[in-house]
Amino acid sequence: PDNQYYVCDTYNNMFVLRPLSKSSSSRVEVYEKDLIHLFDLAVESPSNDVAFGTSGCVYVSCLNGLVYKFNDQRQLVITIKTPSCHGIALVDDLLYTVDNERNRVSVYKTSGEHVTTFGSEKELSSPSAIAIDDNGFIYVCCSKSGTVVVY
């Protein structure tokens, strides 16, 4: 949404939606009283990434391998279990996750069904983030090697 942003609060194991306001110095300021929504994941694993789907759905990944899907009313709809999840991206009805422990990318339907897996230790070295452009190219950031692999 315009003038709002999402924060993965790894220290407090929460995911929050906050309003965006700018002071005269163009510095972003956050006010606790203006908190829009708190997604308390009630897990002992930090949230670490977010992706946005159609119809206002929000996907939140956690380091324990779980991806939570919230509907436009901010209600939990489904939990997707992955082996390990350090970053997510969403294209149409497919959720892409990077697996830092196994050095690969796994693809799931937004319903939670596993579709495919690709990548290997030779290609990916501790993948930590993923993005997909309008042409369908998949960019995977590897934290150990400091590289970006393009598929």
C-alpha positions in Angstrom: 0.0 0.0 0.0 1.1 3.6 -0.6 2.7 5.3 2.4 3.1 2.0 4.3 5.9 -0.4 4.7 6.5 -3.8 6.1 9.3 -4.7 8.6 10.7 -8.1 9.5 11.6 -7.7 13.1 13.9 -10.6 13.7 14.8 -9.6 17.3 11.1 -9.8 18.4 10.0 -12.5 16.1 7.3 -10.3 14.6 6.4 -8.9 11.2 4.7 -5.4 11.2 2.9 -3.1 8.8 3.7 0.5 9.6 2.8 3.9 8.2 5.6 5.9 6.4 6.1 9.5 7.3 8.9 11.9 6.4 10.3 14.7 8.4 11.7 17.9 6.9 15.1 16.2 6.7 13.6 13.4 4.6 14.5 10.9 7.3 12.0 8.1 7.8 10.3 8.1 11.2 8.3 5.4 12.8 5.8 6.1 15.6 4.6 3.2 17.8 1.2 4.8 18.1 0.8 4.7 14.3 1.3 1.0 14.1 -1.1 -0.3 11.4 -0.8 -4.1 12.0 1.3 -6.5 13.9 1.7 -10.0 12.6 2.8 -11.9 15.7 4.0 -15.2 14.3 4.1 -16.9 17.7 7.2 -18.9 16.7 10.7 -19.0 18.1 12.2 -18.4 14.7 12.8 -14.9 13.3 11.0 -13.6 10.2 13.4 -12.7 7.5 11.6 -11.8 4.2 8.3 -10.8 2.7 6.5 -11.1 -0.6 3.2 -9.7 -1.9 0.6 -11.7 -3.8 -2.6 -10.9 -5.6 -5.7 -9.7 -3.8 -3.6 -8.2 -0.9 -2.0 -11.5 0.3 1.2 -11.2 2.2 3.8 -14.0 2.5 6.3 -13.9 5.4 9.2 -16.3 5.6 11.0 -17.4 8.8 14.3 -19.0 9.4 12.7 -22.2 10.7 11.6 -23.0 7.1 8.0 -21.9 7.4 6.3 -19.4 5.1 3.1 -17.8 6.4 0.4 -16.6 4.0 -1.9 -13.9 5.2 -5.1 -12.8 3.4 -6.1 -9.2 2.7 -7.7 -9.1 6.2 -4.3 -10.0 7.7 -5.5 -13.4 8.8 -3.3 -16.5 8.5 -4.5 -18.6 5.6 -1.8 -21.3 5.2 1.6 -22.2 6.5 4.0 -23.6 3.9 6.7 -25.9 5.2 10.1 -25.7 3.4 13.4 -27.4 4.4 15.0 -24.0 5.0 13.9 -20.6 3.9 16.1 -17.5 3.8 14.4 -15.4 1.1 11.2 -15.5 -1.0 9.8 -14.1 -4.2 6.4 -14.5 -5.7 5.4 -14.6 -9.4 1.8 -15.3 -10.3 0.9 -18.5 -8.4 4.4 -19.6 -7.6 6.5 -19.0 -4.5 10.3 -19.2 -4.9 12.3 -19.8 -1.7 16.1 -19.9 -1.2 17.5 -22.7 0.9 20.7 -21.4 2.5 21.6 -24.8 4.1 21.2 -26.9 0.9 22.3 -24.2 -1.6 19.3 -24.4 -3.8 16.0 -22.7 -4.8 12.7 -24.5 -4.2 9.4 -23.5 -6.0 6.0 -24.0 -4.4 2.4 -23.3 -5.5 0.9 -20.7 -3.2 -1.3 -23.6 -2.0 1.9 -25.2 -0.5 2.5 -27.9 -3.0 6.1 -28.4 -4.0 6.7 -27.9 -7.7 10.5 -28.1 -8.4 14.0 -27.5 -7.0 17.0 -26.2 -8.8 20.6 -25.1 -8.0 23.5 -26.8 -6.4 26.6 -26.1 -4.3 28.6 -25.5 -7.4 26.2 -22.7 -8.5 25.0 -21.3 -5.2 27.0 -20.5 -2.1 24.8 -19.7 0.9 21.9 -18.1 -1.0 20.2 -15.5 1.1 17.9 -13.5 -1.2 15.9 -13.9 -4.4 14.2 -11.6 -6.9 12.5 -12.2 -10.3 12.3 -9.5 -13.0 9.5 -8.9 -15.5 11.3 -11.0 -18.1 11.3 -14.1 -15.8 15.0 -13.9 -14.9 15.7 -15.2 -11.4 18.4 -13.4 -9.4 19.8 -15.3 -6.4 22.2 -13.4 -4.0 24.8 -15.6 -2.4 26.1 -14.3 0.9 29.1 -16.5 1.2 30.6 -15.8 -2.2 29.3 -12.3 -2.6 27.8 -13.1 -6.0 24.5 -12.9 -7.8 23.5 -15.9 -9.9 21.1 -15.4 -12.7 18.8 -18.1 -14.1 
